[in-house]
Amino acid sequence: MQVRDIMHADVKTAAPDDSFERVATVLREHSISSVVILDGGTLAGIVTERDLENLVAEGGDARSTKVAARMTTDVDTVGPKTDR
């Protein structure tokens, strides 16, 4: 089985300057658990439900916290023909 057999092509994205509130809205509206962060079309990171949970649990404000401040930046990528 290859990655292309299980991947989704309709990836939801946000920008580093977007707020965590906006990302939370995207997560809820699309029933997904992560949003890819693009900076000028280049992969900059990812925000997951866990990132949002950690922000809130630590007393952070999702409305004013920019994605760039808390996104996961250590992201590995693979191509669609990569074996699972």
N, C-alpha and C positions, 0 to 999 in steps of 0.2 A: 504494500500500500504506500502511496506517495502522499505528500502533504496536499497536493491539489485535489485529492479525493475527499478531503475533509475540511478544507479551508473555505472561508466565506469571502466572496469578492466585494461585497458591499460593506467595506470597512468604514466605521465612523471615526472622524478625526476632529481635532481641536487644535488651537494655536497656543503657544507658550503664554501669551498675554491673556488668554481666557481665564475666567474664574473657575474655581472648583464647583461653584453653584451651577454654572452652565454645563460643565461636564456631568454633574449629577443628574441634570435634566435630560441630557442625551442618554445616559445609562438607563434611566427610568422609561423614557419614551420608546426606546428600542429593545428593552428587556435584554440588555447586554451587560457584561461585567468589566469591560475595559474599552478605552478610547485611545487611539494612536495619536500622538502629538507630532504635528508637522510644523517645521519652521521654514517657510518659503519653499515648501515641497520636499524638504529633506527631513528624514526621520530624526526627531529630537528626543523622543521618549514615549512613555505610555503612562496612563493613569488608570488604575484599577479601583474596584470597589474598596479594596483593602486600603489603598492610599487615602481615599475619602474617609473611611472609617477611622483611620489613624489620626487624620487632621481633626475631626470632630471630637474624638476621644481625648485628644491633647488640648482641647479648648480653643482650637483654631476657628477662624471665621471663613466659611466656605464662600461667602459673598465677596470678601475682599482679598482672599488669598489667590494669587495667580498660580496657574498650573506650573509654570517654570520653577517656582519656589519649592515644589514638593513632588514633582513627577519622577518616575523611575527612569533613569537615563542609561543604565547598564542593560541594554537590550540586544539580544542576539537575533539575527534574522537568517532565514533559509529560503531557498527557492521552491517553487511549486513541485519540482521534480525530485526533491529530497525524499529519501525513504524515511518513513515514520519510525 
